[in-house]
Structure formats: C-alpha cells, structure tokens
Amino acid sequence: MKKWFCFVSTFLFATTFHSFSYAQVTDVSSVFAQGGHVRITYDGQMQGRFTANDGRAIPVSGAYRVNVTYNGNSVSGSDSLTLNSPQSGGGTTTFQGTRTGNICDITDNNGLRLRAVCTFDSFEYNQTNTDSSGSLAMTLNTRRTNAVDVLEQQRQEEIARIETERQRAAYQAQLIQQQQEAEAFIRSRPRATRAQSTLLAQAINQDSQFWFMNRLDQGELYDVVTLPSPSNDVTIVRGSYTYNGGSQGWASARIRGSTVECIEYWDFQGTCAPIRYAAPSDQSGSSYSDRRREQREHDLRELEGEIQARQAQTAGQRPQ
C-alpha cells in the first residue's frame, strides 16, 4: 500500500520544495565601516619586477583576485595571481593579519609580510620585499566585485533551513494522509475472484521476466480487489506484491473475459501496456532477436561496401 501514491508524491515533493536566495543587502558598506563581519572579493592587476642578485630582471604581472574576510580588527583570506611571465604561472596563497582603519597588515603562508590599503571599494599596495635571492617590487590595484554581510547571510540561511524543515514536515504529513486514503479506498473495493486473482498473478509473473531494474519476490499477491471499469465487458483487477526483497508495489490489469489485455504498474501510472513475452524462435533454434541482429550486421556490411565503391568511382573521375 505504501507505493500507491509513490509516483504522485515524488512529483509533489520536487515541485513543493523551492530554494531561497539571500536577501539583498544594500548597506554592506556601513557594516564594513563599523567593523562588522564582511566578506569582500576584489579583482584587478598586479604589476611588478623581480630583480635577482645576479642582475637578472624578471617581470611579474598578471590578473589578481583576493578574497578578504573582515571581522572587527581581524583579517583573513586568500589570493590568486595569474602571471603573464613565462618564468612563472602564478599561484594561490592564504593570509591573515589585522586591520587598523584602512590599513591591513597581513602575512601570507610563505611568510611574506604586506601592508595594504584595504577599503570597502579597493585593496591596494605598493611594496618592495628583499630576501637572499633578490628583491621583488610589487604594485597591486584591485576593485571590489562582490561584498557579503556574513551575519546577514547566515541569518538568511537559517530562515531557509527553518522553512525547508517546515515544508518537509508538511510533505510527510501529506504522504501519511495519502497513504491512509489509499488504504481506505482499497478496503472499500470488492474482493477479486480467485480466477481474477490468478489471471493477474500470471500476468505479473510473465511480465516481470522483462523488468529492467526490479526483481519480483516469490509469494502470492495480496489486497487483490476490483476497481471501477469504464465498460461492463472489462474488469480492472488490482493487486499488491513485493519485489527486491520486500519493497512494495502494485499492478492493475484490464481483463476482458479470460484475457488480460494490458497491465499497469505503480511506477508507470497512466500506462497500461501489453504483457511482454519471449521473442519467437525458428526451427533452427536461433531467436528472433538474434536473427534481427544478424540481418542488421549484413545490411551494414552491404552499405559499407556500396559507400567504398562510390568513393573509388569518384576518385577515378577526378582530373589528374
């Protein structure tokens, strides 16, 4: 019985739940100015030059992106540089540090210390660093491309979570109601005769041999009843079964006299299809599907030979 409403309820679940977008935060700049929790992405260019101790000068320039999280006086984030220089492909680093006013003092994971001018709209620095290998002069200019109020984002996520849980509970309640209605409907229907039950069981056993994913369990049908029929000479019989080791399903058959015209399953509701049987065999013992495959292979070989002949004929007609 639990599968009576499976197809409809699955569709309902997919169409009922919907996603939530974060509320538009129009004043992230004021949160930033007050030292609030803000995440900003800056994009721009870095221009620089590395001068080695042996006098070699290597240009260092390329596209630069930095993601900075500000929270009070704390600063953390990551940056990525795509260098134009053939000597290096750039890279990604992480950093942390402090912010005082519009000045950020940060240290990256390589130990490089930088002092940047970090405002809501830009992240910039102009600095030369020297070590045992030489000196690196860098000028960075980036502009804000995205800004998020982190606390507002978390608030919106919590609202979305609560609403999703509310909808999930409502959906589960609706499933229970549908199941109860389905069980009540089946209990209200007349029981099928033994002959009708046998015809339905035989139809399911035969057709299940061609199921692609599921496997019918051994055992008798249960809750076998007759359903309303559009005509007096057709009887619709519905019964439940188990498959794949206990999963529940149902099928209904249109019976005219002692013949099952078609069968409809819980997972293909609305489609009453003829019972599937094995393909006929000829006296040689080869199956119908084998003969069809051999015929297709023969036709393909003939077609390939015809194409090759035409190509050879066309090549022979080309001017030398």
PEDAZI-V275657 format. One record per run of one state. SS is the DSSP state (H for helix, E for strand, C for the rest). FROM is the first residue (numbers start at 1). LEN is the number of residues. Records with the same first field share a line. If there is no record, write none. Layout:
# PEDAZI-V275657
SS = FROM-LEN + FROM-LEN
This chain:
# PEDAZI-V275657
C = 1-5 + 17-11 + 34-3 + 53-4 + 72-2 + 84-7 + 101-2 + 109-4 + 119-3 + 132-2 + 189-2 + 192-2 + 209-7 + 217-5 + 228-7 + 244-3 + 257-2 + 269-4 + 274-7 + 282-5 + 318-3
H = 6-11 + 28-6 + 150-39 + 194-15 + 266-3 + 288-30
E = 37-16 + 57-15 + 74-10 + 91-10 + 103-6 + 113-6 + 122-10 + 134-16 + 191-1 + 216-1 + 222-6 + 235-9 + 247-10 + 259-7 + 273-1 + 281-1 + 287-1
